[in-house]
Amino acid sequence: MIQKRRLKIQEVKHSVDLSEEDADREIAEGVQVFTSLKESVERGLTKLINMIKEKQKTTEKQAEAFIKELEQEISELMKRSTEVEHLSRSEDHLHLLQSVQPLNIQQPPPTKDWTEVSIRPSSYEGTVVKAVAQLEETLSKQMRKRLAESELKRVQQYAVDVTLDPDTAHPGLILSDDGKEVNLDGPVLWPEIYDRIPVNFGHQRRRRTCWENT
């Protein structure tokens, strides 16, 4: 009775150890998955910010070009205004007449009509919504991939090296040369023998354990 209880203690401890290993593995996988998702979110945010800043920079460059052109026109107009005012105060009428022709007061230098010129602010409507939708699609793809990888790892934990026995294979089954793969081909013969389910027995290399393929 004492020995049985000691064995039970060992069994319980072993179960706890296995549970701890599973917990650590799940935590590690969770950290990896959420880290990947976090990085995707950060990349999406960075992309959104850069796109908005790029649009704003384009607007600013356009505004700077307009302002520069306006300042040049203002400078030219002020220069002519000063010259005209200076000449109007001159008492030398001959000099005034000689200067009027080069200035061509009747035909001022061409200037742009700025009435219809304006800076239209960049439209950001729907930008965030679109970015979030794209991010959601990306995260969804990543999650499907992660779940598939996780399921594959889980299945691989129980994988064993089995060689299928060609002598016990159902006639409707085709085995590969190495006995590792089996495919169903042709009609099922004598279904009553196999209870209507094609089967094939196999064994592990190290331990003579029978396996049934259905």
Secondary structure, DSSP 8 states (H G I E B T S, - for coil): -HHHHHHHHHHHHHHHHHHHHHHHHHHHHHHHHHHHHHHHHHHHHHHHHHHHHHHHHHHHHHHHHHHHHHHHHHHHHHHHHHHHHHHHT-S-HHHHHHHHHHHTTTS-------TT--------TTHHHHHHHHHHHHHHHHHHHHHHHHHHHHHHTT---EEE-GGG--TTEEE-TTSS-EEE-S----TTTTTTS--EEEEESSS--EEEE-
